[in-house]
Amino acid sequence: MAVLRVGPLPEGAVEAASRFHADLLPQALALLPDPPHPGEALTLIFPSAPHDHRAWRLAVLEDLARAAAPVRVNGVVGDDEAAIAEALAFLEAAPGVTGQLLAVGPA
């Protein structure tokens, strides 16, 4: 599984989405296998952010997952490294999960 750590990004959701698309989306696309193979995956790790960031992050993951199929594309949000590691292990073992954004760590 390829992993891309996203951040730091601006605090505002619009500014963060803009920066992601300009600076980090090309990196994410470069990590996708060409040609795509079933069983391969890309997971983006996002730092915790206010709730208004969820919509743009989920939209990015859903669009990437559709474009990259059969490669799975998911995201994990959190700052707790142990929780992130558990989420990555879950995603590695869940071949049907794609286009999802999982929040981990303390609520």
MDTraj code that builds the backbone (N, CA, C; nanometers):
import mdtraj as md
import numpy as np

residues = "MET ALA VAL LEU ARG VAL GLY PRO LEU PRO GLU GLY ALA VAL GLU ALA ALA SER ARG PHE HIS ALA ASP LEU LEU PRO GLN ALA LEU ALA LEU LEU PRO ASP PRO PRO HIS PRO GLY GLU ALA LEU THR LEU ILE PHE PRO SER ALA PRO HIS ASP HIS ARG ALA TRP ARG LEU ALA VAL LEU GLU ASP LEU ALA ARG ALA ALA ALA PRO VAL ARG VAL ASN GLY VAL VAL GLY ASP ASP GLU ALA ALA ILE ALA GLU ALA LEU ALA PHE LEU GLU ALA ALA PRO GLY VAL THR GLY GLN LEU LEU ALA VAL GLY PRO ALA".split()
xyz = np.array([
    [0.0839, -0.1172, 0.0000],
    [0.0000, 0.0000, 0.0000],
    [0.0887, 0.1239, 0.0000],
    [0.0618, 0.2136, -0.0935],
    [0.1308, 0.3417, -0.0946],
    [0.0608, 0.4356, 0.0039],
    [0.1387, 0.5166, 0.0731],
    [0.0846, 0.6102, 0.1717],
    [0.1400, 0.7482, 0.1426],
    [0.0508, 0.8483, 0.1435],
    [0.0916, 0.9879, 0.1274],
    [0.0425, 1.0662, 0.2471],
    [0.1369, 1.1261, 0.3192],
    [0.1006, 1.2125, 0.4321],
    [0.0745, 1.3529, 0.3786],
    [-0.0436, 1.4029, 0.4090],
    [-0.0899, 1.5315, 0.3593],
    [-0.0725, 1.6356, 0.4686],
    [-0.0029, 1.7441, 0.4385],
    [0.0066, 1.8514, 0.5353],
    [0.1478, 1.9049, 0.5441],
    [0.1644, 2.0118, 0.6106],
    [0.0579, 2.0917, 0.6693],
    [-0.0177, 2.1694, 0.5613],
    [-0.1424, 2.1981, 0.5912],
    [-0.2276, 2.2758, 0.5011],
    [-0.2826, 2.3960, 0.5759],
    [-0.3309, 2.4966, 0.5036],
    [-0.3922, 2.6115, 0.5712],
    [-0.5099, 2.5703, 0.6591],
    [-0.5438, 2.6526, 0.7554],
    [-0.6515, 2.6221, 0.8492],
    [-0.7890, 2.6278, 0.7838],
    [-0.8097, 2.7216, 0.6931],
    [-0.9392, 2.7342, 0.6271],
    [-0.9614, 2.6232, 0.5256],
    [-1.0841, 2.5728, 0.5175],
    [-1.1144, 2.4605, 0.4287],
    [-1.0920, 2.4951, 0.2814],
    [-1.1342, 2.6115, 0.2374],
    [-1.1188, 2.6496, 0.0964],
    [-0.9712, 2.6622, 0.0615],
    [-0.8955, 2.7263, 0.1482],
    [-0.7529, 2.7430, 0.1236],
    [-0.6803, 2.6084, 0.1268],
    [-0.7201, 2.5212, 0.2202],
    [-0.6572, 2.3896, 0.2301],
    [-0.6860, 2.3062, 0.1056],
    [-0.8100, 2.3086, 0.0601],
    [-0.8459, 2.2333, -0.0607],
    [-0.7686, 2.2845, -0.1811],
    [-0.7572, 2.4148, -0.1916],
    [-0.6834, 2.4747, -0.3033],
    [-0.5371, 2.4333, -0.3006],
    [-0.4748, 2.4395, -0.1847],
    [-0.3342, 2.4004, -0.1706],
    [-0.3170, 2.2517, -0.2007],
    [-0.4090, 2.1677, -0.1512],
    [-0.4013, 2.0249, -0.1782],
    [-0.4033, 1.9990, -0.3284],
    [-0.4999, 2.0582, -0.3968],
    [-0.5130, 2.0339, -0.5407],
    [-0.3904, 2.0840, -0.6176],
    [-0.3349, 2.1942, -0.5759],
    [-0.2194, 2.2503, -0.6472],
    [-0.0899, 2.1760, -0.6167],
    [-0.0688, 2.1396, -0.4911],
    [0.0614, 2.0878, -0.4504],
    [0.0657, 1.9370, -0.4265],
    [-0.0407, 1.8803, -0.3727],
    [-0.0360, 1.7406, -0.3294],
    [-0.1090, 1.6437, -0.4214],
    [-0.2090, 1.6908, -0.4942],
    [-0.2783, 1.6007, -0.5859],
    [-0.1830, 1.5411, -0.6893],
    [-0.0912, 1.6197, -0.7475],
    [0.0040, 1.5580, -0.8405],
    [0.0878, 1.4475, -0.7753],
    [0.1239, 1.4646, -0.6485],
    [0.1994, 1.3604, -0.5773],
    [0.1147, 1.2350, -0.5590],
    [-0.0133, 1.2537, -0.5257],
    [-0.1028, 1.1389, -0.5088],
    [-0.1187, 1.0645, -0.6407],
    [-0.1376, 1.1379, -0.7484],
    [-0.1537, 1.0743, -0.8794],
    [-0.0279, 0.9983, -0.9192],
    [0.0873, 1.0521, -0.8839],
    [0.2136, 0.9863, -0.9182],
    [0.2320, 0.8546, -0.8418],
    [0.1655, 0.8392, -0.7284],
    [0.1765, 0.7164, -0.6495],
    [0.0846, 0.6046, -0.6993],
    [-0.0084, 0.6379, -0.7867],
    [-0.0982, 0.5354, -0.8399],
    [-0.0234, 0.4515, -0.9423],
    [-0.0385, 0.3192, -0.9356],
    [0.0322, 0.2329, -1.0301],
    [-0.0217, 0.2501, -1.1724],
    [0.0673, 0.2427, -1.2684],
    [0.0288, 0.2543, -1.4087],
    [0.0941, 0.1414, -1.4857],
    [0.0226, 0.0430, -1.5303],
    [-0.1236, 0.0328, -1.5261],
    [-0.1720, -0.0099, -1.3875],
    [-0.2996, 0.0210, -1.3585],
    [-0.3545, -0.0164, -1.2276],
    [-0.3729, -0.1671, -1.2154],
    [-0.3492, -0.2185, -1.0957],
    [-0.3635, -0.3611, -1.0681],
    [-0.4572, -0.3808, -0.9499],
    [-0.5487, -0.4773, -0.9590],
    [-0.6331, -0.5084, -0.8430],
    [-0.5455, -0.5453, -0.7227],
    [-0.5906, -0.5080, -0.6067],
    [-0.5171, -0.5393, -0.4852],
    [-0.4213, -0.4305, -0.4416],
    [-0.3919, -0.3363, -0.5295],
    [-0.3040, -0.2260, -0.4907],
    [-0.3878, -0.1153, -0.4284],
    [-0.3231, -0.0309, -0.3467],
    [-0.3969, 0.0710, -0.2734],
    [-0.3110, 0.1937, -0.2478],
    [-0.3794, 0.3058, -0.2339],
    [-0.3185, 0.4325, -0.1932],
    [-0.4009, 0.4864, -0.0781],
    [-0.3338, 0.5228, 0.0298],
    [-0.4024, 0.5839, 0.1436],
    [-0.3390, 0.7190, 0.1727],
    [-0.4241, 0.8198, 0.1835],
    [-0.3805, 0.9547, 0.2187],
    [-0.4037, 0.9742, 0.3675],
    [-0.3025, 1.0237, 0.4378],
    [-0.3118, 1.0516, 0.5811],
    [-0.3252, 1.2022, 0.5978],
    [-0.4406, 1.2445, 0.6488],
    [-0.4681, 1.3860, 0.6715],
    [-0.4565, 1.4176, 0.8203],
    [-0.4015, 1.5355, 0.8550],
    [-0.4023, 1.5753, 0.9964],
    [-0.5439, 1.6145, 1.0384],
    [-0.5701, 1.6105, 1.1670],
    [-0.7001, 1.6554, 1.2175],
    [-0.7249, 1.7994, 1.1746],
    [-0.8511, 1.8297, 1.1489],
    [-0.8899, 1.9637, 1.1045],
    [-1.0367, 1.9851, 1.1424],
    [-1.0847, 2.1092, 1.1374],
    [-1.2267, 2.1338, 1.1665],
    [-1.3178, 2.0563, 1.0706],
    [-1.4426, 2.0396, 1.1118],
    [-1.5381, 1.9571, 1.0371],
    [-1.5609, 2.0023, 0.8928],
    [-1.5378, 2.1294, 0.8632],
    [-1.5641, 2.1772, 0.7273],
    [-1.4602, 2.1283, 0.6257],
    [-1.3578, 2.0599, 0.6698],
    [-1.2597, 2.0008, 0.5779],
    [-1.3055, 1.8641, 0.5253],
    [-1.3993, 1.8016, 0.5949],
    [-1.4412, 1.6654, 0.5584],
    [-1.4948, 1.6579, 0.4161],
    [-1.5742, 1.7528, 0.3747],
    [-1.6392, 1.7450, 0.2434],
    [-1.5376, 1.7452, 0.1292],
    [-1.4404, 1.8355, 0.1320],
    [-1.3453, 1.8386, 0.0205],
    [-1.2538, 1.7167, 0.0231],
    [-1.2189, 1.6700, 0.1423],
    [-1.1334, 1.5515, 0.1526],
    [-1.2052, 1.4286, 0.0976],
    [-1.3318, 1.4105, 0.1367],
    [-1.4077, 1.2966, 0.0881],
    [-1.4281, 1.3038, -0.0633],
    [-1.4550, 1.4225, -0.1154],
    [-1.4718, 1.4386, -0.2607],
    [-1.3447, 1.3992, -0.3350],
    [-1.2296, 1.4387, -0.2835],
    [-1.1015, 1.4016, -0.3455],
    [-1.0856, 1.2501, -0.3467],
    [-1.1120, 1.1859, -0.2339],
    [-1.0957, 1.0403, -0.2236],
    [-1.1920, 0.9670, -0.3162],
    [-1.3164, 1.0115, -0.3203],
    [-1.4146, 0.9459, -0.4071],
    [-1.3752, 0.9595, -0.5537],
    [-1.3336, 1.0779, -0.5943],
    [-1.2927, 1.0986, -0.7341],
    [-1.1689, 1.0173, -0.7684],
    [-1.0699, 1.0170, -0.6799],
    [-0.9495, 0.9368, -0.7044],
    [-0.9825, 0.7885, -0.7103],
    [-1.0703, 0.7417, -0.6216],
    [-1.1070, 0.6002, -0.6202],
    [-1.1746, 0.5600, -0.7509],
    [-1.2629, 0.6441, -0.8024],
    [-1.3280, 0.6130, -0.9301],
    [-1.2268, 0.6119, -1.0438],
    [-1.1394, 0.7103, -1.0455],
    [-1.0420, 0.7222, -1.1543],
    [-0.9362, 0.6123, -1.1499],
    [-0.9016, 0.5663, -1.0305],
    [-0.7912, 0.4718, -1.0149],
    [-0.8360, 0.3259, -1.0132],
    [-0.9663, 0.3001, -1.0122],
    [-1.0142, 0.1612, -1.0024],
    [-0.9428, 0.0740, -1.1046],
    [-0.9004, -0.0437, -1.0669],
    [-0.9322, -0.1207, -0.9463],
    [-0.8418, -0.0936, -0.8261],
    [-0.7536, 0.0044, -0.8358],
    [-0.6716, 0.0417, -0.7205],
    [-0.7630, 0.1077, -0.6173],
    [-0.7459, 0.0695, -0.4907],
    [-0.8271, 0.1272, -0.3838],
    [-0.7617, 0.2552, -0.3332],
    [-0.8438, 0.3583, -0.3108],
    [-0.7957, 0.4862, -0.2587],
    [-0.8816, 0.5227, -0.1378],
    [-0.8153, 0.5450, -0.0239],
    [-0.8846, 0.5813, 0.0995],
    [-0.8062, 0.6897, 0.1719],
    [-0.8689, 0.7439, 0.2764],
    [-0.8033, 0.8436, 0.3588],
    [-0.8223, 0.8142, 0.5057],
    [-0.7247, 0.8562, 0.5841],
    [-0.7304, 0.8454, 0.7293],
    [-0.7042, 0.9838, 0.7851],
    [-0.7876, 1.0263, 0.8805],
    [-0.7721, 1.1564, 0.9456],
    [-0.7385, 1.1336, 1.0908],
    [-0.6309, 1.1946, 1.1376],
    [-0.5961, 1.1849, 1.2786],
    [-0.4518, 1.2217, 1.3034],
    [-0.4199, 1.2330, 1.4305],
    [-0.2848, 1.2699, 1.4713],
    [-0.2202, 1.1633, 1.5599],
    [-0.2970, 1.0638, 1.5996],
    [-0.2485, 0.9567, 1.6868],
    [-0.1854, 0.8486, 1.5994],
    [-0.0528, 0.8348, 1.6077],
    [0.0196, 0.7423, 1.5192],
    [-0.0224, 0.5973, 1.5383],
    [-0.0531, 0.5572, 1.6617],
    [-0.0972, 0.4198, 1.6851],
    [-0.2324, 0.3951, 1.6183],
    [-0.3224, 0.4902, 1.6291],
    [-0.4540, 0.4771, 1.5663],
    [-0.4418, 0.4776, 1.4144],
    [-0.3531, 0.5586, 1.3613],
    [-0.3294, 0.5610, 1.2165],
    [-0.2764, 0.4253, 1.1706],
    [-0.1821, 0.3695, 1.2447],
    [-0.1263, 0.2390, 1.2097],
    [-0.2349, 0.1308, 1.2106],
    [-0.3245, 0.1358, 1.3082],
    [-0.4348, 0.0389, 1.3131],
    [-0.5267, 0.0554, 1.1922],
    [-0.5556, 0.1794, 1.1551],
    [-0.6417, 0.2042, 1.0390],
    [-0.5756, 0.1551, 0.9111],
    [-0.4456, 0.1767, 0.8980],
    [-0.3741, 0.1282, 0.7794],
    [-0.3781, -0.0241, 0.7720],
    [-0.3617, -0.0904, 0.8865],
    [-0.3690, -0.2364, 0.8897],
    [-0.5087, -0.2842, 0.8514],
    [-0.6114, -0.2156, 0.9011],
    [-0.7486, -0.2501, 0.8641],
    [-0.7689, -0.2364, 0.7144],
    [-0.7260, -0.1237, 0.6575],
    [-0.7456, -0.1006, 0.5144],
    [-0.6678, -0.2011, 0.4304],
    [-0.5504, -0.2392, 0.4755],
    [-0.4702, -0.3381, 0.4032],
    [-0.5448, -0.4723, 0.3947],
    [-0.6198, -0.5035, 0.4997],
    [-0.6905, -0.6315, 0.5064],
    [-0.8346, -0.6234, 0.4557],
    [-0.8764, -0.5081, 0.4039],
    [-1.0152, -0.4880, 0.3606],
    [-1.0193, -0.4572, 0.2112],
    [-1.0112, -0.5612, 0.1276],
    [-0.9993, -0.5391, -0.0162],
    [-1.1216, -0.4753, -0.0819],
    [-1.2351, -0.4685, -0.0123],
    [-1.3538, -0.4077, -0.0718],
    [-1.3746, -0.2625, -0.0345],
    [-1.2866, -0.2067, 0.0474],
    [-1.3052, -0.0703, 0.0960],
    [-1.2291, 0.0271, 0.0076],
    [-1.3001, 0.1225, -0.0507],
    [-1.2365, 0.2263, -0.1324],
    [-1.3227, 0.3506, -0.1330],
    [-1.2581, 0.4657, -0.1480],
    [-1.3299, 0.5917, -0.1500],
    [-1.3796, 0.6375, -0.0148],
    [-1.3163, 0.5894, 0.0926],
    [-1.3630, 0.6197, 0.2276],
    [-1.2647, 0.7100, 0.3014],
    [-1.3187, 0.7846, 0.3973],
    [-1.2402, 0.8718, 0.4839],
    [-1.2647, 0.8276, 0.6270],
    [-1.1634, 0.7710, 0.6920],
    [-1.1759, 0.7191, 0.8273],
    [-1.1126, 0.8158, 0.9273],
    [-1.1893, 0.8587, 1.0268],
    [-1.1356, 0.9422, 1.1328],
    [-1.0913, 0.8515, 1.2461],
    [-0.9702, 0.8707, 1.2981],
    [-0.9168, 0.7861, 1.4037],
    [-0.8644, 0.8708, 1.5186],
    [-0.8519, 0.8066, 1.6328],
    [-0.7971, 0.8746, 1.7498],
    [-0.9060, 0.9240, 1.8417],
    [-0.8698, 1.0052, 1.9387],
    [-0.9676, 1.0549, 2.0368],
    [-1.0781, 1.1331, 1.9686],
    [-1.1990, 1.1159, 2.0195],
    [-1.3165, 1.1880, 1.9647],
    [-1.3209, 1.3296, 2.0133],
])
top = md.Topology()
chain = top.add_chain()
for i, resn in enumerate(residues, 1):
    res = top.add_residue(resn, chain, resSeq=i)
    for name in ("N", "CA", "C"):
        top.add_atom(name, md.element.get_by_symbol(name[0]), res)
traj = md.Trajectory(xyz[None], top)
